[in-house]
Amino acid sequence: TREPGSYSPRHYWISLVISLQTGDLSFGWCQRLWWGCLSLQRLPPEQDLD
């Protein structure tokens, strides 16, 4: 079970692409990008091949 915010890079980028395609560039987009970068930096090695 993953803690909130520890989702995989693939899941993050897919959700970002979906947001772009649907035009859902809401207030949380920049925050989403920021948390995405943070999650990439703290992603445990064992989850890197998720």
mmCIF file of the N, C-alpha and C atoms, coordinates in Angstrom:
data_MODEL
# 
_entry.id   MODEL 
# 
loop_
_atom_site.group_PDB 
_atom_site.id 
_atom_site.type_symbol 
_atom_site.label_atom_id 
_atom_site.label_alt_id 
_atom_site.label_comp_id 
_atom_site.label_asym_id 
_atom_site.label_entity_id 
_atom_site.label_seq_id 
_atom_site.pdbx_PDB_ins_code 
_atom_site.Cartn_x 
_atom_site.Cartn_y 
_atom_site.Cartn_z 
_atom_site.occupancy 
_atom_site.B_iso_or_equiv 
_atom_site.pdbx_formal_charge 
_atom_site.auth_seq_id 
_atom_site.auth_comp_id 
_atom_site.auth_asym_id 
_atom_site.auth_atom_id 
_atom_site.pdbx_PDB_model_num 
ATOM 1   N N  . THR A 1 1  ? 0.843  -1.203 0.000   1.00 0.00 ? 1  THR A N  1 
ATOM 2   C CA . THR A 1 1  ? 0.000  0.000  0.000   1.00 0.00 ? 1  THR A CA 1 
ATOM 3   C C  . THR A 1 1  ? 0.874  1.247  0.000   1.00 0.00 ? 1  THR A C  1 
ATOM 4   N N  . ARG A 1 2  ? 0.569  2.159  -0.891  1.00 0.00 ? 2  ARG A N  1 
ATOM 5   C CA . ARG A 1 2  ? 1.387  3.367  -0.999  1.00 0.00 ? 2  ARG A CA 1 
ATOM 6   C C  . ARG A 1 2  ? 0.787  4.504  -0.185  1.00 0.00 ? 2  ARG A C  1 
ATOM 7   N N  . GLU A 1 3  ? 1.653  5.315  0.387   1.00 0.00 ? 3  GLU A N  1 
ATOM 8   C CA . GLU A 1 3  ? 1.190  6.496  1.095   1.00 0.00 ? 3  GLU A CA 1 
ATOM 9   C C  . GLU A 1 3  ? 0.789  7.566  0.083   1.00 0.00 ? 3  GLU A C  1 
ATOM 10  N N  . PRO A 1 4  ? -0.123 8.445  0.456   1.00 0.00 ? 4  PRO A N  1 
ATOM 11  C CA . PRO A 1 4  ? -0.538 9.537  -0.437  1.00 0.00 ? 4  PRO A CA 1 
ATOM 12  C C  . PRO A 1 4  ? 0.653  10.374 -0.881  1.00 0.00 ? 4  PRO A C  1 
ATOM 13  N N  . GLY A 1 5  ? 0.763  10.596 -2.179  1.00 0.00 ? 5  GLY A N  1 
ATOM 14  C CA . GLY A 1 5  ? 1.863  11.403 -2.687  1.00 0.00 ? 5  GLY A CA 1 
ATOM 15  C C  . GLY A 1 5  ? 3.051  10.582 -3.127  1.00 0.00 ? 5  GLY A C  1 
ATOM 16  N N  . SER A 1 6  ? 3.021  9.263  -2.892  1.00 0.00 ? 6  SER A N  1 
ATOM 17  C CA . SER A 1 6  ? 4.163  8.427  -3.261  1.00 0.00 ? 6  SER A CA 1 
ATOM 18  C C  . SER A 1 6  ? 3.864  7.606  -4.506  1.00 0.00 ? 6  SER A C  1 
ATOM 19  N N  . TYR A 1 7  ? 2.976  8.146  -5.343  1.00 0.00 ? 7  TYR A N  1 
ATOM 20  C CA . TYR A 1 7  ? 2.615  7.441  -6.563  1.00 0.00 ? 7  TYR A CA 1 
ATOM 21  C C  . TYR A 1 7  ? 3.779  7.439  -7.548  1.00 0.00 ? 7  TYR A C  1 
ATOM 22  N N  . SER A 1 8  ? 3.727  6.557  -8.524  1.00 0.00 ? 8  SER A N  1 
ATOM 23  C CA . SER A 1 8  ? 4.837  6.382  -9.449  1.00 0.00 ? 8  SER A CA 1 
ATOM 24  C C  . SER A 1 8  ? 4.913  7.510  -10.464 1.00 0.00 ? 8  SER A C  1 
ATOM 25  N N  . PRO A 1 9  ? 6.105  7.756  -11.010 1.00 0.00 ? 9  PRO A N  1 
ATOM 26  C CA . PRO A 1 9  ? 6.278  8.778  -12.053 1.00 0.00 ? 9  PRO A CA 1 
ATOM 27  C C  . PRO A 1 9  ? 5.342  8.550  -13.229 1.00 0.00 ? 9  PRO A C  1 
ATOM 28  N N  . ARG A 1 10 ? 5.150  7.288  -13.611 1.00 0.00 ? 10 ARG A N  1 
ATOM 29  C CA . ARG A 1 10 ? 4.286  6.983  -14.749 1.00 0.00 ? 10 ARG A CA 1 
ATOM 30  C C  . ARG A 1 10 ? 2.856  7.445  -14.482 1.00 0.00 ? 10 ARG A C  1 
ATOM 31  N N  . HIS A 1 11 ? 2.356  7.159  -13.280 1.00 0.00 ? 11 HIS A N  1 
ATOM 32  C CA . HIS A 1 11 ? 0.999  7.565  -12.915 1.00 0.00 ? 11 HIS A CA 1 
ATOM 33  C C  . HIS A 1 11 ? 0.879  9.081  -12.936 1.00 0.00 ? 11 HIS A C  1 
ATOM 34  N N  . TYR A 1 12 ? 1.916  9.755  -12.465 1.00 0.00 ? 12 TYR A N  1 
ATOM 35  C CA . TYR A 1 12 ? 1.900  11.217 -12.428 1.00 0.00 ? 12 TYR A CA 1 
ATOM 36  C C  . TYR A 1 12 ? 1.839  11.803 -13.825 1.00 0.00 ? 12 TYR A C  1 
ATOM 37  N N  . TRP A 1 13 ? 2.704  11.332 -14.717 1.00 0.00 ? 13 TRP A N  1 
ATOM 38  C CA . TRP A 1 13 ? 2.754  11.882 -16.074 1.00 0.00 ? 13 TRP A CA 1 
ATOM 39  C C  . TRP A 1 13 ? 1.491  11.563 -16.848 1.00 0.00 ? 13 TRP A C  1 
ATOM 40  N N  . ILE A 1 14 ? 0.934  10.364 -16.661 1.00 0.00 ? 14 ILE A N  1 
ATOM 41  C CA . ILE A 1 14 ? -0.323 10.011 -17.327 1.00 0.00 ? 14 ILE A CA 1 
ATOM 42  C C  . ILE A 1 14 ? -1.439 10.952 -16.884 1.00 0.00 ? 14 ILE A C  1 
ATOM 43  N N  . SER A 1 15 ? -1.517 11.211 -15.596 1.00 0.00 ? 15 SER A N  1 
ATOM 44  C CA . SER A 1 15 ? -2.561 12.103 -15.098 1.00 0.00 ? 15 SER A CA 1 
ATOM 45  C C  . SER A 1 15 ? -2.354 13.526 -15.601 1.00 0.00 ? 15 SER A C  1 
ATOM 46  N N  . LEU A 1 16 ? -1.088 13.925 -15.754 1.00 0.00 ? 16 LEU A N  1 
ATOM 47  C CA . LEU A 1 16 ? -0.789 15.258 -16.266 1.00 0.00 ? 16 LEU A CA 1 
ATOM 48  C C  . LEU A 1 16 ? -1.201 15.378 -17.723 1.00 0.00 ? 16 LEU A C  1 
ATOM 49  N N  . VAL A 1 17 ? -0.894 14.357 -18.516 1.00 0.00 ? 17 VAL A N  1 
ATOM 50  C CA . VAL A 1 17 ? -1.270 14.350 -19.932 1.00 0.00 ? 17 VAL A CA 1 
ATOM 51  C C  . VAL A 1 17 ? -2.790 14.396 -20.084 1.00 0.00 ? 17 VAL A C  1 
ATOM 52  N N  . ILE A 1 18 ? -3.488 13.635 -19.243 1.00 0.00 ? 18 ILE A N  1 
ATOM 53  C CA . ILE A 1 18 ? -4.953 13.643 -19.275 1.00 0.00 ? 18 ILE A CA 1 
ATOM 54  C C  . ILE A 1 18 ? -5.474 15.046 -18.970 1.00 0.00 ? 18 ILE A C  1 
ATOM 55  N N  . SER A 1 19 ? -4.864 15.704 -17.997 1.00 0.00 ? 19 SER A N  1 
ATOM 56  C CA . SER A 1 19 ? -5.279 17.061 -17.655 1.00 0.00 ? 19 SER A CA 1 
ATOM 57  C C  . SER A 1 19 ? -5.077 18.008 -18.831 1.00 0.00 ? 19 SER A C  1 
ATOM 58  N N  . LEU A 1 20 ? -3.961 17.832 -19.540 1.00 0.00 ? 20 LEU A N  1 
ATOM 59  C CA . LEU A 1 20 ? -3.687 18.665 -20.705 1.00 0.00 ? 20 LEU A CA 1 
ATOM 60  C C  . LEU A 1 20 ? -4.694 18.407 -21.815 1.00 0.00 ? 20 LEU A C  1 
ATOM 61  N N  . GLN A 1 21 ? -4.992 17.134 -22.055 1.00 0.00 ? 21 GLN A N  1 
ATOM 62  C CA . GLN A 1 21 ? -5.883 16.765 -23.150 1.00 0.00 ? 21 GLN A CA 1 
ATOM 63  C C  . GLN A 1 21 ? -7.317 17.219 -22.894 1.00 0.00 ? 21 GLN A C  1 
ATOM 64  N N  . THR A 1 22 ? -7.718 17.229 -21.630 1.00 0.00 ? 22 THR A N  1 
ATOM 65  C CA . THR A 1 22 ? -9.086 17.611 -21.301 1.00 0.00 ? 22 THR A CA 1 
ATOM 66  C C  . THR A 1 22 ? -9.195 19.107 -21.028 1.00 0.00 ? 22 THR A C  1 
ATOM 67  N N  . GLY A 1 23 ? -8.061 19.802 -21.077 1.00 0.00 ? 23 GLY A N  1 
ATOM 68  C CA . GLY A 1 23 ? -8.072 21.240 -20.825 1.00 0.00 ? 23 GLY A CA 1 
ATOM 69  C C  . GLY A 1 23 ? -8.279 21.555 -19.361 1.00 0.00 ? 23 GLY A C  1 
ATOM 70  N N  . ASP A 1 24 ? -8.006 20.591 -18.501 1.00 0.00 ? 24 ASP A N  1 
ATOM 71  C CA . ASP A 1 24 ? -8.236 20.779 -17.070 1.00 0.00 ? 24 ASP A CA 1 
ATOM 72  C C  . ASP A 1 24 ? -7.016 21.429 -16.413 1.00 0.00 ? 24 ASP A C  1 
ATOM 73  N N  . LEU A 1 25 ? -6.676 22.630 -16.886 1.00 0.00 ? 25 LEU A N  1 
ATOM 74  C CA . LEU A 1 25 ? -5.535 23.352 -16.318 1.00 0.00 ? 25 LEU A CA 1 
ATOM 75  C C  . LEU A 1 25 ? -6.029 24.211 -15.165 1.00 0.00 ? 25 LEU A C  1 
ATOM 76  N N  . SER A 1 26 ? -6.365 23.556 -14.086 1.00 0.00 ? 26 SER A N  1 
ATOM 77  C CA . SER A 1 26 ? -6.948 24.239 -12.948 1.00 0.00 ? 26 SER A CA 1 
ATOM 78  C C  . SER A 1 26 ? -5.864 24.881 -12.075 1.00 0.00 ? 26 SER A C  1 
ATOM 79  N N  . PHE A 1 27 ? -6.297 25.454 -10.964 1.00 0.00 ? 27 PHE A N  1 
ATOM 80  C CA . PHE A 1 27 ? -5.379 26.102 -10.021 1.00 0.00 ? 27 PHE A CA 1 
ATOM 81  C C  . PHE A 1 27 ? -4.318 25.135 -9.516  1.00 0.00 ? 27 PHE A C  1 
ATOM 82  N N  . GLY A 1 28 ? -4.702 23.861 -9.391  1.00 0.00 ? 28 GLY A N  1 
ATOM 83  C CA . GLY A 1 28 ? -3.803 22.879 -8.802  1.00 0.00 ? 28 GLY A CA 1 
ATOM 84  C C  . GLY A 1 28 ? -2.748 22.342 -9.750  1.00 0.00 ? 28 GLY A C  1 
ATOM 85  N N  . TRP A 1 29 ? -2.720 22.846 -10.989 1.00 0.00 ? 29 TRP A N  1 
ATOM 86  C CA . TRP A 1 29 ? -1.786 22.295 -11.973 1.00 0.00 ? 29 TRP A CA 1 
ATOM 87  C C  . TRP A 1 29 ? -0.342 22.529 -11.564 1.00 0.00 ? 29 TRP A C  1 
ATOM 88  N N  . CYS A 1 30 ? -0.025 23.752 -11.197 1.00 0.00 ? 30 CYS A N  1 
ATOM 89  C CA . CYS A 1 30 ? 1.355  24.061 -10.796 1.00 0.00 ? 30 CYS A CA 1 
ATOM 90  C C  . CYS A 1 30 ? 1.723  23.313 -9.519  1.00 0.00 ? 30 CYS A C  1 
ATOM 91  N N  . GLN A 1 31 ? 0.773  23.251 -8.596  1.00 0.00 ? 31 GLN A N  1 
ATOM 92  C CA . GLN A 1 31 ? 1.006  22.517 -7.350  1.00 0.00 ? 31 GLN A CA 1 
ATOM 93  C C  . GLN A 1 31 ? 1.221  21.042 -7.648  1.00 0.00 ? 31 GLN A C  1 
ATOM 94  N N  . ARG A 1 32 ? 0.441  20.538 -8.630  1.00 0.00 ? 32 ARG A N  1 
ATOM 95  C CA . ARG A 1 32 ? 0.556  19.147 -9.046  1.00 0.00 ? 32 ARG A CA 1 
ATOM 96  C C  . ARG A 1 32 ? 1.943  18.880 -9.618  1.00 0.00 ? 32 ARG A C  1 
ATOM 97  N N  . LEU A 1 33 ? 2.437  19.813 -10.429 1.00 0.00 ? 33 LEU A N  1 
ATOM 98  C CA . LEU A 1 33 ? 3.759  19.673 -11.027 1.00 0.00 ? 33 LEU A CA 1 
ATOM 99  C C  . LEU A 1 33 ? 4.835  19.690 -9.944  1.00 0.00 ? 33 LEU A C  1 
ATOM 100 N N  . TRP A 1 34 ? 4.663  20.578 -8.961  1.00 0.00 ? 34 TRP A N  1 
ATOM 101 C CA . TRP A 1 34 ? 5.611  20.696 -7.857  1.00 0.00 ? 34 TRP A CA 1 
ATOM 102 C C  . TRP A 1 34 ? 5.685  19.407 -7.050  1.00 0.00 ? 34 TRP A C  1 
ATOM 103 N N  . TRP A 1 35 ? 4.514  18.865 -6.689  1.00 0.00 ? 35 TRP A N  1 
ATOM 104 C CA . TRP A 1 35 ? 4.487  17.629 -5.910  1.00 0.00 ? 35 TRP A CA 1 
ATOM 105 C C  . TRP A 1 35 ? 4.986  16.452 -6.731  1.00 0.00 ? 35 TRP A C  1 
ATOM 106 N N  . GLY A 1 36 ? 4.763  16.524 -8.055  1.00 0.00 ? 36 GLY A N  1 
ATOM 107 C CA . GLY A 1 36 ? 5.274  15.482 -8.937  1.00 0.00 ? 36 GLY A CA 1 
ATOM 108 C C  . GLY A 1 36 ? 6.792  15.431 -8.888  1.00 0.00 ? 36 GLY A C  1 
ATOM 109 N N  . CYS A 1 37 ? 7.413  16.608 -8.931  1.00 0.00 ? 37 CYS A N  1 
ATOM 110 C CA . CYS A 1 37 ? 8.878  16.670 -8.874  1.00 0.00 ? 37 CYS A CA 1 
ATOM 111 C C  . CYS A 1 37 ? 9.381  16.157 -7.533  1.00 0.00 ? 37 CYS A C  1 
ATOM 112 N N  . LEU A 1 38 ? 8.697  16.519 -6.466  1.00 0.00 ? 38 LEU A N  1 
ATOM 113 C CA . LEU A 1 38 ? 9.091  16.058 -5.137  1.00 0.00 ? 38 LEU A CA 1 
ATOM 114 C C  . LEU A 1 38 ? 8.985  14.546 -5.026  1.00 0.00 ? 38 LEU A C  1 
ATOM 115 N N  . SER A 1 39 ? 7.903  13.992 -5.572  1.00 0.00 ? 39 SER A N  1 
ATOM 116 C CA . SER A 1 39 ? 7.694  12.547 -5.466  1.00 0.00 ? 39 SER A CA 1 
ATOM 117 C C  . SER A 1 39 ? 8.734  11.785 -6.277  1.00 0.00 ? 39 SER A C  1 
ATOM 118 N N  . LEU A 1 40 ? 9.187  12.387 -7.392  1.00 0.00 ? 40 LEU A N  1 
ATOM 119 C CA . LEU A 1 40 ? 10.226 11.747 -8.194  1.00 0.00 ? 40 LEU A CA 1 
ATOM 120 C C  . LEU A 1 40 ? 11.530 11.680 -7.410  1.00 0.00 ? 40 LEU A C  1 
ATOM 121 N N  . GLN A 1 41 ? 11.806 12.721 -6.626  1.00 0.00 ? 41 GLN A N  1 
ATOM 122 C CA . GLN A 1 41 ? 13.063 12.794 -5.893  1.00 0.00 ? 41 GLN A CA 1 
ATOM 123 C C  . GLN A 1 41 ? 13.102 11.826 -4.716  1.00 0.00 ? 41 GLN A C  1 
ATOM 124 N N  . ARG A 1 42 ? 11.932 11.563 -4.124  1.00 0.00 ? 42 ARG A N  1 
ATOM 125 C CA . ARG A 1 42 ? 11.918 10.724 -2.922  1.00 0.00 ? 42 ARG A CA 1 
ATOM 126 C C  . ARG A 1 42 ? 11.400 9.321  -3.188  1.00 0.00 ? 42 ARG A C  1 
ATOM 127 N N  . LEU A 1 43 ? 11.284 8.964  -4.469  1.00 0.00 ? 43 LEU A N  1 
ATOM 128 C CA . LEU A 1 43 ? 10.769 7.641  -4.820  1.00 0.00 ? 43 LEU A CA 1 
ATOM 129 C C  . LEU A 1 43 ? 11.793 6.565  -4.448  1.00 0.00 ? 43 LEU A C  1 
ATOM 130 N N  . PRO A 1 44 ? 11.396 5.603  -3.600  1.00 0.00 ? 44 PRO A N  1 
ATOM 131 C CA . PRO A 1 44 ? 12.301 4.524  -3.201  1.00 0.00 ? 44 PRO A CA 1 
ATOM 132 C C  . PRO A 1 44 ? 12.757 3.717  -4.415  1.00 0.00 ? 44 PRO A C  1 
ATOM 133 N N  . PRO A 1 45 ? 14.015 3.261  -4.428  1.00 0.00 ? 45 PRO A N  1 
ATOM 134 C CA . PRO A 1 45 ? 14.571 2.502  -5.557  1.00 0.00 ? 45 PRO A CA 1 
ATOM 135 C C  . PRO A 1 45 ? 13.739 1.270  -5.904  1.00 0.00 ? 45 PRO A C  1 
ATOM 136 N N  . GLU A 1 46 ? 13.173 0.619  -4.914  1.00 0.00 ? 46 GLU A N  1 
ATOM 137 C CA . GLU A 1 46 ? 12.420 -0.604 -5.172  1.00 0.00 ? 46 GLU A CA 1 
ATOM 138 C C  . GLU A 1 46 ? 11.115 -0.324 -5.918  1.00 0.00 ? 46 GLU A C  1 
ATOM 139 N N  . GLN A 1 47 ? 10.658 0.923  -5.905  1.00 0.00 ? 47 GLN A N  1 
ATOM 140 C CA . GLN A 1 47 ? 9.440  1.271  -6.632  1.00 0.00 ? 47 GLN A CA 1 
ATOM 141 C C  . GLN A 1 47 ? 9.758  1.892  -7.992  1.00 0.00 ? 47 GLN A C  1 
ATOM 142 N N  . ASP A 1 48 ? 11.029 2.020  -8.305  1.00 0.00 ? 48 ASP A N  1 
ATOM 143 C CA . ASP A 1 48 ? 11.440 2.693  -9.529  1.00 0.00 ? 48 ASP A CA 1 
ATOM 144 C C  . ASP A 1 48 ? 11.039 1.910  -10.772 1.00 0.00 ? 48 ASP A C  1 
ATOM 145 N N  . LEU A 1 49 ? 10.858 0.589  -10.603 1.00 0.00 ? 49 LEU A N  1 
ATOM 146 C CA . LEU A 1 49 ? 10.492 -0.259 -11.736 1.00 0.00 ? 49 LEU A CA 1 
ATOM 147 C C  . LEU A 1 49 ? 9.022  -0.633 -11.683 1.00 0.00 ? 49 LEU A C  1 
ATOM 148 N N  . ASP A 1 50 ? 8.234  0.201  -11.020 1.00 0.00 ? 50 ASP A N  1 
ATOM 149 C CA . ASP A 1 50 ? 6.821  -0.080 -10.817 1.00 0.00 ? 50 ASP A CA 1 
ATOM 150 C C  . ASP A 1 50 ? 6.081  -0.272 -12.139 1.00 0.00 ? 50 ASP A C  1 
# 
